[in-house]
Amino acid sequence: MPILVHWYDACLDASIYVLDDNALISIEVSTRYFTRLLTRSSLRSLTSPSLRAQTDKLDANRSISGDQILNSSGGHFTLGFFSPRNSTYSYIGIWYNKISVQTVVWVANRDNPITDRHSTELKVWGGNLVIVNNSEVPVWSTNLTASSSGSSSMVAVLEDDGNFALKAAPNSSVTLWQSFDYPTHTWLPGAKLGIDKRKNTSQILTSWKNAEDPSTGLFSLRIQPSSDGEYYIWWNRSKNYWTSGAWDNQTKIFSLIPEMRLNYIYDFKYVDNENESYFTYSVKSSANTTSRLVMDFSGQIKQYSWLPSSQLWNLFWSQPRQQCEVYGLCGPFGVCSENTVNFCSCLLGFSITSLRDWNLSDWSGGCKRNSDLNCAANASNAKRDRFSLRSNMKLPNVTQSLDVGSDTECGDACLSKCSCTAYAFEDNACSIWIGDLFNAQQLSQSDTGGKSFYLRLAASDVKDPSKKSNVIAIVAGSVSSAVAILAIVLFGVWRWRRRATVTTKTVEGSLIAFAYRDLQVATKNFSEKLGGGGFGSVFKGTLPDSSHIAVKKLESISQGEKQFRTEVSTIGTIQHVNLVRLRGFCSEGDKRLLVYDFMPNGSLDYHLFHGKDLKTLDWKTRYQIALGTARGLAYLHEKCRDCIIHCDIKPENILLDAEFCPKVADFGLAKLVGRDFSRVLTTMRGTRGYLAPEWISGVAITAKADVYSYGMMLFEFVSGRRNSELSENGAIKFFPTWAASKIAEGGDLLDLLDPNLETNAHTEELTRICRVACWCVQDEETHRPSMGKVVQILEGVLDVNLPRIPRTLQLLLGNQEHIVFFTESSSSNQNSQTKSNTSTASLQNPNSSSSTKSES
């Protein structure tokens, strides 16, 4: 029965008058003036001590309900009721208190949600932690037996590492139960994941069902019993599809996770004795970051670190690397593709089982048939089930082999079994699939390892090309003359509109194949040149839908059309927010063109060096451009199937979109010229100031050459001028040399800053960029950091030590007056006069025995 409550706030204290069964009760609270109806349980929550004093504990006299919370003593974690995204259900969970994005790390009642948090309590009751509803019926419990649970003095404490522990008494060291022993989908630093051999229990990390449903999902991570510390990811607790490999006591890493050697953020520990086997990790104090490991509902295990500067979680590491390597990802009769945004789609003749789940990226429900199969043995030929060919596929697993002599016999054998859903006949071997198909994967056009199989469908779901329609034939005959006349008229109109219309077709995945004539029209016969470089010139164009494009005419491409299309399709699959997107290509005769998204703010060099009439790039924008560029390069080096070395990092190849988000351009083009690096060297005349020493020395080129170029470019981010450009007073000829000495001596780095910024820069970020730049241009490539590590430093995840001055730059400290630097930036002036081209790639003292080479 509802209770009428009325109170008035007098700043701090107020009186509540409660009328219930003719009883008058006075309660002190602090609130505003209002009148409302309360249930008895919500009144209990108002009078609970937890309302008056925020705490990290629950005991026999203290519970939480509604929007009440516990905060850990250090303020790092919060426990309370929460509702995921658009869900109408509530759960008791633990989340980070100091992180702006609510990130839940543990859920108590994940499989028993509640609908009204205000009529539900979490409390210590009967020797257990329990969630009870308004009728005092337990919704969730720690399920401790009477003998193992403590007395009425028991207390539940939310600790500052995210562990929720039930203890025998407030100051007792005896822990009766703790959330770390019952993880849900998140593995926090300090928690164990292993087996208790005495109790025969284990900790298992299990995914949520989807982003709105924390109930037990399909994917789990756990240690393999009776193994050498080997961890597996399981699908539905029945099929494993990834393993860490065994623990190696010598190297202190798992054998199949070699990246653990780079433990600059984490400390790892594996314990195996007669009582337990477990693995745990902690974050180094020097790393100064918040980290978590999640068994994601995507089927991947993911390590995240928090970026305070951007207020986002950064994906640090994940396995399996490819999404389609996850077993059962797309459910029954789903097909996975790495080349699509949503990864999963349905096989022909099938449709999505649950559209709501798919919209939440939960594809586990898979697909259902559009029409039932006809298994009748006496079915007429018209109603008999048919087969649809699927090509260039990675075949589903779990097959049966049949001893038959031909493709036809293999198909007939499948039709004879009602449970047979597909077959394949290759190398005179017949394979059939029984029941639901899992793990079919559509490969890209460039992947030559694909195979074919035949999918069984109802006759109504397979188009019969031999079947003719009499109605269509009659209609076609009666109007053929009219069509002929209309065709003549339309042909004339088409010829007229052809001059102003670009026709395209999508091939090679999502890329568009343009006709050369169409690109001539779009670019007005290549009249508006945006720029040029060693690989060709770039022109602005406009498509019929008014969208702008950038068209690069490649020069000296000797590849055949098939090889060119293969390489281009590979580049087309590489997509990242900090990489320019390839939209299409043209390959006609000896003409090779690439079509990219147009970047309205042009290239970085214009804003750094030439934009006298433009607003100076502020420090925040420069820093974000530096970070975004590093992320794009790290993706090329470390996240693609094969490492892609750019070979030409410079401000001209960093493009800026409308929001000044940086996009690395021209990646993958070195491969299109057949990896003839000598040709690349002779054509990249204007960028020798960015070339690493190994280009000249003749050793093998690695991704560290890009790191060197990036470092040289970072110096220009700071100074706002070319490295080889004289300072205004003429005292500084080569900026990196001066900057390196300033950094090494611990001088005021604001002296290095672009004068246009008027010392308006974040000093910590300036220090970070200067030190990173100096590390990137070390003479020995092994001393340079990877781009992945550069990203972490710029994000503030890693600290960066004071670098040494590179030997080459040290040589120049006292000889700058003798150095003449190559500054030519385009090929237009190549024959105008002889230029000295001493550069950072081949810096030489004029007094040395090797003289500077000149080119005309």
C-alpha positions in Angstrom: 0.0 0.0 0.0 1.5 3.4 -0.9 2.5 5.9 1.8 2.0 9.6 1.4 5.1 11.5 2.3 5.5 15.3 2.5 8.6 17.3 3.4 10.2 20.7 3.2 13.9 21.5 2.9 15.4 24.1 5.2 18.8 24.1 3.5 20.1 21.2 5.5 17.6 19.5 7.8 14.0 18.7 7.0 11.2 16.8 8.6 9.3 14.1 6.8 5.8 13.2 8.1 4.8 9.7 7.1 1.2 8.6 7.4 0.9 4.8 7.5 -1.6 2.8 9.5 -2.2 5.9 11.8 1.5 6.0 12.7 3.4 9.3 12.5 7.2 9.0 11.9 9.7 11.9 11.7 12.9 11.3 9.7 15.8 13.7 9.0 16.9 14.1 5.4 18.3 16.7 3.1 16.3 17.3 -0.1 14.1 19.8 -1.9 10.4 20.5 -1.3 8.1 18.0 -3.0 5.3 15.4 -2.5 5.5 11.9 -3.8 4.3 8.3 -3.3 6.7 5.8 -1.9 6.6 2.1 -1.5 7.8 0.6 1.8 11.0 -0.7 0.2 11.9 2.7 -1.2 11.2 4.3 2.1 13.7 1.8 3.7 16.3 2.9 1.2 15.7 6.6 2.2 16.2 5.8 5.8 19.3 3.5 5.2 22.5 4.8 6.6 24.1 4.6 3.2 22.1 7.6 2.1 23.7 9.8 4.7 27.4 8.7 4.4 29.1 7.4 1.3 31.1 4.3 2.1 33.0 1.3 0.6 31.3 -1.3 2.8 28.0 -3.2 3.3 27.2 -4.9 6.6 24.1 -6.3 8.4 22.8 -2.8 9.0 23.7 -1.2 5.7 22.4 -2.0 2.2 22.1 -0.3 -1.2 19.1 0.2 -3.4 18.0 2.4 -6.3 20.7 4.9 -7.2 22.8 4.4 -4.1 26.4 3.3 -4.6 29.6 2.2 -2.9 32.9 3.9 -3.7 36.3 2.2 -3.1 38.5 3.9 -0.5 40.8 5.4 -3.1 37.9 6.4 -5.4 38.9 4.2 -8.3 35.8 2.0 -8.5 32.1 2.3 -7.9 29.5 -0.5 -7.2 25.8 0.0 -7.7 22.8 -0.7 -10.0 23.3 0.1 -13.7 21.5 -0.4 -17.0 23.5 -1.1 -20.2 22.8 1.3 -23.0 19.1 1.0 -24.1 18.3 -1.9 -21.8 15.3 -1.7 -19.5 16.9 -4.2 -17.1 19.1 -3.3 -14.1 22.1 -5.2 -12.7 24.5 -4.9 -9.8 27.9 -4.0 -11.3 31.3 -2.5 -10.7 32.7 0.2 -12.9 35.5 2.8 -13.0 34.7 5.9 -11.0 37.2 8.3 -12.5 36.6 7.4 -16.1 34.1 9.5 -18.0 32.8 6.6 -20.1 30.9 4.2 -17.8 32.9 0.9 -18.2 31.5 -2.0 -16.3 34.1 -4.6 -15.2 31.9 -7.0 -13.2 28.3 -8.0 -13.0 26.7 -9.9 -10.1 23.3 -11.0 -11.5 24.3 -11.1 -15.2 21.8 -13.9 -15.9 19.1 -12.7 -13.5 18.3 -9.1 -14.4 15.8 -7.0 -12.4 13.2 -4.6 -13.6 12.9 -2.2 -10.7 16.1 -1.2 -8.9 14.2 0.9 -6.4 12.4 -2.1 -5.0 15.5 -4.3 -4.9 18.4 -4.4 -2.4 21.9 -5.7 -2.2 22.8 -6.6 1.3 24.6 -8.9 3.7 22.0 -11.4 4.8 22.0 -14.9 6.2 25.8 -15.3 5.9 25.8 -14.3 2.2 25.8 -11.3 -0.1 22.4 -11.3 -1.7 20.2 -9.3 -4.0 16.6 -9.5 -2.9 13.4 -8.1 -4.5 10.5 -6.4 -2.7 9.2 -9.8 -1.5 12.6 -10.6 0.1 13.1 -13.3 -2.5 16.8 -13.8 -3.5 17.6 -12.8 -7.1 21.3 -13.6 -6.7 23.5 -14.9 -3.9 27.1 -15.8 -3.1 25.7 -19.2 -2.1 28.1 -19.8 0.8 27.2 -22.7 3.1 26.5 -22.0 6.8 29.8 -23.6 7.9 31.9 -21.5 5.5 30.1 -18.2 6.1 30.9 -15.9 9.0 28.9 -14.4 11.8 26.6 -11.3 11.9 29.7 -9.2 11.9 30.4 -10.0 8.2 31.2 -7.1 5.9 31.4 -6.7 2.2 34.2 -4.3 1.0 34.7 -2.7 -2.4 38.5 -2.6 -2.7 40.5 -0.1 -4.7 41.7 -2.7 -7.2 38.1 -3.4 -8.3 37.6 -6.5 -6.1 34.4 -6.9 -4.1 35.2 -9.0 -1.0 33.0 -10.6 1.7 35.0 -10.7 4.9 34.3 -12.4 8.3 34.6 -9.1 10.1 35.5 -5.4 9.4 39.2 -5.8 10.1 39.5 -9.5 9.3 42.1 -10.9 6.9 39.8 -13.9 6.2 38.1 -13.5 2.8 35.0 -15.7 2.5 34.1 -14.8 -1.1 35.5 -12.3 -3.6 34.4 -11.1 -7.1 38.0 -11.7 -8.4 37.3 -15.5 -8.1 34.1 -15.1 -10.2 35.0 -12.8 -13.1 32.5 -12.0 -15.8 34.0 -10.5 -19.0 36.8 -8.3 -17.6 40.1 -9.4 -16.2 41.6 -6.6 -14.0 45.2 -6.2 -13.1 46.0 -8.2 -9.9 43.2 -10.8 -10.5 44.1 -14.5 -11.1 42.9 -16.5 -14.0 43.5 -20.2 -13.3 42.6 -23.3 -11.4 42.2 -24.0 -7.6 43.3 -27.6 -7.4 42.1 -28.0 -3.9 38.5 -26.9 -4.6 38.5 -28.1 -8.2 37.3 -24.7 -9.3 38.5 -22.3 -12.0 38.2 -18.7 -13.0 36.7 -18.3 -16.5 36.4 -15.1 -18.4 33.1 -15.1 -20.3 31.8 -12.5 -22.8 28.6 -10.6 -22.6 25.9 -11.6 -25.1 26.0 -8.2 -26.7 26.5 -4.5 -25.8 23.1 -4.3 -24.2 23.0 -7.7 -22.5 25.6 -8.8 -20.0 24.2 -12.3 -19.7 26.6 -15.2 -20.3 27.8 -15.1 -23.9 29.3 -17.7 -26.2 33.0 -17.0 -25.8 35.2 -17.7 -22.9 38.9 -17.7 -21.9 40.2 -20.2 -19.4 43.3 -22.3 -18.6 43.5 -25.7 -20.0 43.5 -28.3 -17.2 46.5 -30.7 -17.2 48.6 -28.4 -19.4 51.7 -26.3 -19.1 49.8 -23.1 -18.4 48.1 -23.0 -21.8 45.1 -20.8 -22.2 42.3 -21.3 -24.7 39.4 -19.3 -26.1 36.3 -21.4 -26.4 33.1 -21.1 -28.4 30.1 -22.4 -26.4 32.5 -24.1 -24.0 32.8 -26.9 -26.6 35.2 -25.7 -29.3 38.5 -24.0 -28.9 39.9 -21.8 -31.7 42.8 -19.9 -30.2 45.6 -20.7 -27.7 48.2 -18.8 -25.9 50.7 -21.6 -26.2 52.4 -23.1 -23.2 54.2 -21.0 -20.6 57.9 -20.8 -21.1 59.7 -20.5 -17.7 62.9 -19.3 -19.3 61.5 -16.5 -21.4 58.6 -15.8 -19.0 56.1 -15.5 -21.9 53.5 -17.7 -23.5 55.0 -19.4 -26.6 52.4 -18.1 -29.1 52.4 -14.5 -27.7 55.9 -13.3 -28.6 54.8 -9.7 -28.1 54.9 -10.3 -24.4 58.6 -9.7 -24.6 57.8 -6.0 -25.0 56.6 -5.9 -21.4 57.2 -2.2 -21.0 53.7 -1.7 -19.5 52.9 -4.9 -17.7 54.6 -7.3 -15.2 53.5 -11.0 -15.8 53.5 -13.8 -13.3 52.6 -17.5 -13.8 52.3 -19.8 -10.7 52.0 -23.6 -10.8 52.1 -25.6 -7.6 50.3 -28.4 -5.9 47.5 -26.1 -4.8 46.8 -23.9 -7.8 47.8 -22.9 -11.3 47.2 -19.3 -12.4 48.4 -16.4 -14.4 48.2 -12.8 -13.3 49.4 -9.4 -14.5 49.9 -5.9 -13.1 50.6 -2.5 -14.6 54.1 -1.1 -14.0 54.0 2.0 -11.8 56.1 3.8 -14.4 53.3 3.2 -17.1 50.8 5.4 -15.2 47.8 4.0 -17.1 44.5 2.3 -16.5 44.3 -1.1 -18.3 41.8 -3.9 -18.6 41.6 -7.2 -20.5 38.2 -8.1 -21.9 36.7 -11.3 -23.4 34.7 -9.4 -26.0 31.4 -10.6 -27.5 33.1 -10.4 -30.8 35.0 -13.6 -29.8 38.3 -11.7 -29.4 40.3 -11.2 -26.3 41.2 -7.5 -26.1 43.6 -5.4 -24.0 42.5 -1.8 -23.5 44.3 1.2 -22.0 42.6 4.5 -21.1 43.7 7.7 -22.9 43.0 10.7 -20.6 43.8 13.2 -23.4 41.1 11.9 -25.7 38.9 10.4 -23.1 38.7 7.1 -25.0 39.7 3.5 -24.5 42.6 2.6 -26.8 42.8 -1.0 -28.1 46.3 -2.1 -27.2 46.3 -5.8 -28.2 43.8 -8.4 -29.4 43.6 -12.1 -30.4 42.7 -13.7 -32.8 44.1 -11.0 -35.0 41.5 -11.5 -37.8 37.8 -11.3 -36.8 36.9 -14.2 -39.1 39.2 -16.5 -37.2 36.6 -16.5 -34.4 34.8 -19.8 -34.4 31.0 -19.5 -35.1 31.2 -15.7 -35.3 28.4 -15.4 -37.9 26.3 -18.3 -36.5 24.7 -21.1 -38.7 24.6 -20.4 -42.4 26.3 -17.0 -41.9 29.4 -16.1 -44.0 32.2 -14.0 -42.7 34.3 -11.5 -44.7 37.2 -9.3 -43.6 36.4 -6.9 -46.4 33.1 -5.7 -45.1 32.3 -3.4 -42.2 29.9 -5.7 -40.4 31.9 -8.9 -41.1 28.9 -11.1 -41.3 26.2 -11.7 -43.9 23.8 -14.5 -44.9 24.5 -17.2 -47.5 22.3 -17.1 -50.6 18.8 -18.4 -49.8 19.0 -17.4 -46.1 18.0 -14.3 -44.1 18.9 -12.9 -40.7 17.4 -14.7 -37.8 17.4 -11.8 -35.4 17.8 -8.3 -36.9 17.9 -6.7 -33.5 20.9 -8.9 -32.4 22.7 -8.2 -35.7 22.3 -4.5 -35.2 24.1 -5.0 -31.8 26.9 -6.9 -33.6 25.7 -10.2 -32.1 25.7 -12.4 -35.1 25.6 -15.7 -33.2 22.0 -16.4 -34.1 23.1 -16.7 -37.7 20.6 -17.1 -40.6 17.5 -19.1 -41.4 16.3 -20.6 -44.6 13.9 -18.6 -46.8 12.3 -21.9 -47.9 12.3 -25.3 -46.4 14.1 -28.1 -48.1 12.1 -30.8 -49.9 13.4 -34.2 -48.7 10.7 -36.3 -50.4 12.4 -39.1 -52.3 9.6 -39.0 -55.0 9.6 -35.3 -55.5 9.2 -34.1 -59.0 12.2 -32.6 -60.8 10.7 -29.1 -60.5 10.4 -29.3 -56.8 13.6 -31.2 -56.1 16.2 -29.3 -54.0 19.0 -27.7 -56.0 22.6 -26.5 -55.4 24.0 -23.0 -55.6 27.8 -22.6 -56.2 29.8 -20.5 -53.8 33.3 -19.6 -55.0 36.5 -18.3 -53.5 35.6 -19.5 -50.0 37.3 -20.8 -47.0 35.2 -23.9 -46.5 33.2 -24.6 -43.3 34.8 -27.3 -41.1 33.3 -30.6 -39.9 32.8 -32.5 -43.1 32.2 -36.2 -44.0 34.0 -37.9 -46.9 32.2 -40.1 -49.4 33.7 -42.5 -51.8 32.2 -41.5 -55.2 33.6 -41.1 -58.6 32.3 -37.7 -59.9 30.9 -34.3 -59.0 27.4 -35.5 -60.0 27.5 -38.5 -57.8 28.7 -36.4 -54.9 25.7 -34.1 -55.3 23.3 -37.0 -55.6 24.7 -38.5 -52.5 24.1 -35.2 -50.6 20.5 -35.0 -52.0 19.8 -38.6 -50.7 20.4 -37.4 -47.1 17.9 -35.0 -45.7 20.4 -33.6 -43.2 23.0 -32.9 -45.9 23.3 -29.1 -46.5 26.2 -28.7 -48.8 28.9 -30.6 -50.7 32.3 -30.1 -52.4 34.1 -32.2 -55.0 37.8 -31.4 -55.5 40.8 -33.5 -56.5 38.4 -36.5 -57.0 37.4 -36.3 -53.3 33.7 -35.8 -52.2 33.0 -33.9 -49.0 29.5 -33.3 -47.6 28.3 -31.2 -44.7 25.6 -32.4 -42.3 23.4 -30.0 -40.4 24.1 -26.3 -39.8 27.0 -24.8 -41.6 29.4 -22.8 -39.5 32.5 -20.7 -40.3 32.1 -20.2 -44.0 34.3 -17.3 -45.0 34.3 -15.3 -48.2 37.9 -14.5 -49.3 39.0 -11.3 -51.1 39.6 -11.3 -54.8 43.4 -11.2 -54.2 43.4 -14.3 -52.1 44.2 -17.3 -54.4 43.6 -19.9 -51.7 39.9 -20.0 -52.0 37.8 -23.1 -52.8 34.3 -23.8 -54.0 31.3 -25.6 -52.5 27.7 -26.2 -53.4 25.0 -25.1 -51.0 21.8 -27.0 -50.9 18.6 -24.8 -51.3 15.0 -25.3 -52.0 14.1 -25.1 -55.7 12.2 -21.9 -55.2 15.4 -20.2 -54.0 17.5 -21.1 -57.0 17.1 -19.3 -60.3 17.0 -21.7 -63.2 18.6 -19.9 -66.2 17.1 -22.5 -68.7 13.5 -21.7 -67.6 11.7 -19.4 -70.0 8.6 -17.5 -69.4 6.0 -17.6 -72.2 4.4 -14.5 -71.0 7.7 -12.6 -71.2 8.3 -14.0 -74.7 4.9 -12.8 -76.0 5.2 -9.4 -74.5 8.8 -9.0 -75.8 7.7 -9.9 -79.3 4.8 -7.5 -79.4 6.9 -4.5 -78.2 10.2 -5.3 -80.0 9.5 -2.7 -82.7 8.7 0.0 -80.2 11.9 -0.9 -78.3 14.0 -0.6 -81.4 12.7 2.9 -82.1 13.1 3.9 -78.4 16.7 2.5 -78.5 17.6 4.8 -81.3 16.4 7.9 -79.4 18.0 6.8 -76.2 21.3 6.2 -78.0 21.3 9.8 -79.2 20.5 11.0 -75.7 23.2 8.8 -74.2 25.9 10.1 -76.6 25.0 13.6 -75.6 25.0 12.9 -71.8 28.1 10.7 -72.1 30.2 13.8 -72.2 29.1 14.9 -68.7 28.5 11.6 -66.9 30.9 9.2 -65.3 29.8 5.6 -65.4 31.3 3.1 -63.0 31.1 -0.4 -61.9 32.2 -1.9 -58.6 34.8 -4.6 -58.8 37.7 -5.9 -56.7 35.7 -5.8 -53.5 34.5 -2.3 -52.8 36.7 -0.5 -55.3 35.2 1.2 -58.4 36.7 0.6 -61.9 36.6 3.9 -63.8 36.9 4.3 -67.5 39.7 6.6 -68.6 37.3 8.8 -70.6 35.1 9.2 -67.5 38.1 10.4 -65.4 38.9 12.9 -68.2 35.4 14.2 -67.9 35.5 14.3 -64.1 38.8 16.2 -64.0 38.1 18.5 -67.0 40.8 16.8 -68.9 43.2 16.9 -65.9 43.2 20.7 -65.8 43.2 21.3 -62.0 46.5 20.0 -60.7 46.7 19.5 -56.9 50.3 18.4 -56.7 52.8 15.8 -57.8 55.6 13.6 -56.6 57.8 10.6 -57.5 54.8 8.4 -58.4 52.9 10.9 -60.6 50.6 13.9 -60.5 47.3 14.5 -58.7 44.3 16.3 -60.1 41.0 17.3 -58.6 37.8 15.9 -60.1 34.0 15.9 -59.5 31.7 13.0 -59.9 28.1 13.3 -61.2 26.8 13.2 -57.6 28.9 16.4 -56.9 31.4 14.5 -54.7 35.0 15.6 -55.1 37.8 13.1 -55.8 41.6 13.2 -56.2 42.9 11.4 -59.3 46.6 10.3 -59.3 48.1 9.6 -62.7 50.8 7.0 -62.1 54.0 7.2 -64.1 56.4 4.5 -65.3 54.2 1.6 -64.1 55.5 -1.5 -65.8 53.1 -4.0 -64.2 50.6 -5.9 -66.3 46.9 -5.3 -65.8 46.3 -8.5 -63.7 49.1 -7.8 -61.4 48.1 -4.1 -61.1 44.5 -5.0 -60.2 45.8 -7.5 -57.6 48.0 -4.9 -55.9 45.3 -2.2 -56.1 42.7 -4.5 -54.6 45.1 -5.1 -51.7 45.5 -1.4 -51.1 41.7 -1.0 -51.3 41.2 -3.3 -48.4 43.4 -1.2 -46.1 41.1 1.2 -44.4 41.9 3.3 -41.3 40.7 6.7 -40.1 44.2 8.1 -40.6 44.7 6.7 -44.1 43.4 8.2 -47.3 40.7 5.9 -48.7 41.2 4.5 -52.2 37.9 4.7 -54.0 38.8 3.2 -57.3 41.2 2.9 -60.2 41.6 2.9 -63.9 43.6 0.4 -66.0 43.3 0.9 -69.8 46.2 0.1 -72.0 49.3 1.6 -70.5 47.2 4.1 -68.4 47.2 3.5 -64.7 45.2 5.9 -62.4 44.1 5.8 -58.8 41.1 7.6 -57.4 41.1 8.8 -53.8 38.8 10.7 -51.5 39.4 14.5 -51.8 40.8 16.2 -48.8 39.5 19.8 -48.6 42.2 21.2 -46.4 45.0 19.9 -48.7 48.4 18.8 -47.5 50.1 19.5 -44.2 53.1 21.3 -45.9 50.8 24.1 -47.1 49.7 24.9 -43.6 53.1 24.6 -42.0 55.3 26.3 -44.6 53.3 28.2 -47.3 50.1 29.4 -45.7 51.1 32.9 -45.0 47.5 34.1 -45.3 46.1 31.2 -43.4 45.6 30.9 -39.7 48.6 29.3 -38.0 48.0 25.7 -36.9 47.7 25.9 -33.1 49.7 23.5 -31.0 46.7 21.2 -30.1 46.0 20.7 -33.8 49.6 20.0 -34.6 49.8 17.4 -31.8 46.7 15.7 -33.0 48.0 15.6 -36.5 51.3 14.1 -35.3 49.4 11.5 -33.2 47.0 10.6 -36.1 49.8 10.2 -38.5 51.6 7.9 -36.1 48.5 5.8 -35.8 48.1 5.5 -39.6 51.7 4.4 -39.9 51.5 2.0 -37.0 48.4 0.4 -38.8 50.4 0.0 -42.0 53.4 -1.5 -40.2 51.8 -3.7 -37.6 48.1 -4.3 -38.3 48.0 -5.3 -42.0 48.5 -8.9 -43.2 51.9 -7.9 -44.6 53.9 -5.0 -43.3 53.5 -2.0 -45.6 56.5 0.4 -45.8 55.5 3.8 -47.0 58.9 4.9 -48.2 58.0 8.6 -48.6 56.8 10.1 -45.4 56.8 13.9 -45.6 54.3 16.7 -44.9 53.2 16.7 -48.6 51.9 13.2 -48.1 49.9 14.0 -44.9 46.5 15.2 -46.1 43.9 17.0 -43.9 40.2 16.5 -44.1 37.6 19.2 -43.3 38.1 18.7 -39.5 42.0 18.7 -39.9 42.1 14.9 -39.2 45.3 13.7 -40.8 45.3 11.1 -43.5 48.5 9.4 -44.7 48.5 9.3 -48.6 50.4 7.3 -51.2 50.9 4.2 -49.0 51.5 1.0 -51.0 52.7 2.8 -54.1 56.3 1.6 -53.7 54.9 -1.9 -54.4 53.1 -0.7 -57.6 56.4 0.3 -59.1 57.7 -3.2 -58.6 59.8 -2.4 -55.5 62.4 -0.8 -57.6 63.7 1.3 -54.8 66.5 2.7 -56.9 63.8 4.3 -59.1 62.0 5.6 -56.1 65.2 7.2 -54.8 65.9 9.1 -58.1 62.4 10.4 -58.3 61.9 11.4 -54.7 64.3 14.3 -55.3 62.5 16.8 -53.2 62.3 14.6 -50.1 65.8 13.6 -49.4 65.7 15.6 -46.2 63.5 12.8 -44.9 65.3 9.7 -46.1 67.0 7.4 -43.6 70.7 6.6 -43.8 70.0 3.1 -44.9 68.6 4.3 -48.2 72.2 5.4 -49.1 74.1 2.6 -47.4 72.3 0.0 -49.5 71.1 -2.2 -46.6 67.6 -3.7 -46.6 64.9 -1.2 -46.1 62.5 -1.9 -43.1 59.6 -0.1 -41.5 62.2 1.8 -39.4 63.0 3.9 -42.5 59.5 5.3 -42.2 60.2 6.0 -38.5 63.2 8.1 -39.4 61.2 10.1 -41.9 58.4 10.6 -39.3 61.0 11.9 -36.8 62.4 14.4 -39.3 58.8 15.6 -39.9 58.1 16.0 -36.2 60.9 18.5 -36.0 59.0 20.6 -38.6 55.8 20.3 -36.5 57.7 22.0 -33.7 59.5 24.7 -35.7 56.9 25.4 -38.4 59.6 25.6 -41.1 61.6 23.2 -43.2 64.4 21.5 -41.4 66.9 22.9 -44.0 65.5 26.4 -44.0 67.6 29.1 -42.4 66.3 30.7 -39.2 65.2 34.3 -39.3 68.6 35.5 -37.9 70.5 33.1 -40.1 72.2 31.4 -37.1 70.5 28.0 -37.5 70.9 26.2 -40.8 69.7 22.7 -39.8 67.0 22.7 -37.2 67.3 19.0 -36.1 70.9 19.5 -35.1 70.0 22.5 -32.9 66.9 20.8 -31.5 68.8 17.6 -30.6 71.5 19.5 -28.7 68.8 21.6 -26.9 67.0 18.4 -25.8 70.2 16.7 -24.7 71.3 19.7 -22.7 68.0 20.0 -20.9 67.4 23.5 -22.3 64.1 25.4 -22.6 62.2 23.6 -25.4 59.9 26.6 -25.9 62.9 28.1 -27.7 62.4 25.6 -30.4 58.8 26.4 -30.9 57.4 28.1 -34.0 57.4 31.9 -33.3 53.9 32.1 -34.7 52.7 30.1 -31.7 54.0 32.7 -29.3 55.0 29.9 -26.8 51.4 28.7 -26.6 52.1 25.0 -26.3 51.5 22.2 -23.8 55.0 21.8 -22.3 54.7 18.1 -21.5 53.5 17.4 -25.1 56.3 19.5 -26.5 58.8 17.6 -24.5 57.3 14.3 -25.6 57.3 15.2 -29.3 60.9 16.5 -29.2 62.2 13.4 -27.5 60.3 11.1 -29.8 61.7 13.0 -32.8 65.2 12.6 -31.5 64.7 8.8 -30.9 63.2 8.4 -34.4 66.2 9.8 -36.2 68.9 7.6 -34.5 71.5 6.4 -36.9 71.0 2.7 -36.0 67.5 1.6 -37.0 67.5 -0.8 -34.0 67.6 2.2 -31.7 64.5 3.8 -33.2 61.1 2.9 -31.7 58.4 1.2 -33.6 55.5 3.3 -34.7 53.3 1.4 -32.3 55.5 2.5 -29.5 55.5 6.1 -30.8 51.7 6.1 -30.7 51.7 5.0 -27.0 54.3 7.6 -26.1 52.3 10.4 -27.7 49.1 9.1 -26.1 50.8 9.4 -22.7 50.7 5.6 -22.1 54.5 5.3 -22.1 57.1 7.6 -20.8 60.1 8.5 -23.0 63.6 8.7 -21.8 66.1 11.4 -22.7 67.5 10.5 -26.1 71.2 10.7 -27.1 72.2 13.0 -30.0 72.5 10.9 -33.2 76.1 10.6 -34.4 75.2 12.3 -37.7 73.7 15.3 -36.1 76.5 15.4 -33.5 79.0 15.7 -36.4 77.2 18.8 -37.7 77.1 20.7 -34.4 80.2 22.6 -35.1 80.1 22.6 -38.9 76.7 24.1 -39.8 78.2 26.9 -41.7 79.6 24.5 -44.3 76.5 22.6 -44.9 74.3 23.4 -48.0 71.0 21.5 -48.0 68.9 20.4 -50.9 65.6 22.3 -50.9 64.1 21.6 -54.3 60.5 20.4 -53.8 59.3 19.6 -57.2 60.6 18.1 -60.4 59.7 21.2 -62.4 63.1 22.8 -61.8 65.2 19.8 -62.2 67.0 21.1 -65.3 67.2 24.7 -64.3 70.5 24.6 -62.6 72.9 22.3 -60.7 71.8 21.9 -57.1 73.8 20.5 -54.2 71.8 17.8 -52.6 73.4 17.0 -49.3 70.7 15.6 -47.0 70.1 13.9 -43.8 70.2 10.7 -45.6 73.8 11.3 -46.8 75.1 14.1 -44.6 78.7 14.7 -45.3 81.3 17.2 -44.0 82.7 19.1 -47.0 86.1 18.6 -45.5 85.8 14.8 -45.4 87.4 12.6 -48.1 84.1 11.9 -49.7 82.8 14.9 -51.6 79.2 15.9 -52.0 77.7 14.6 -55.2 75.8 17.1 -57.4 73.0 16.3 -59.8 71.6 18.3 -62.6 
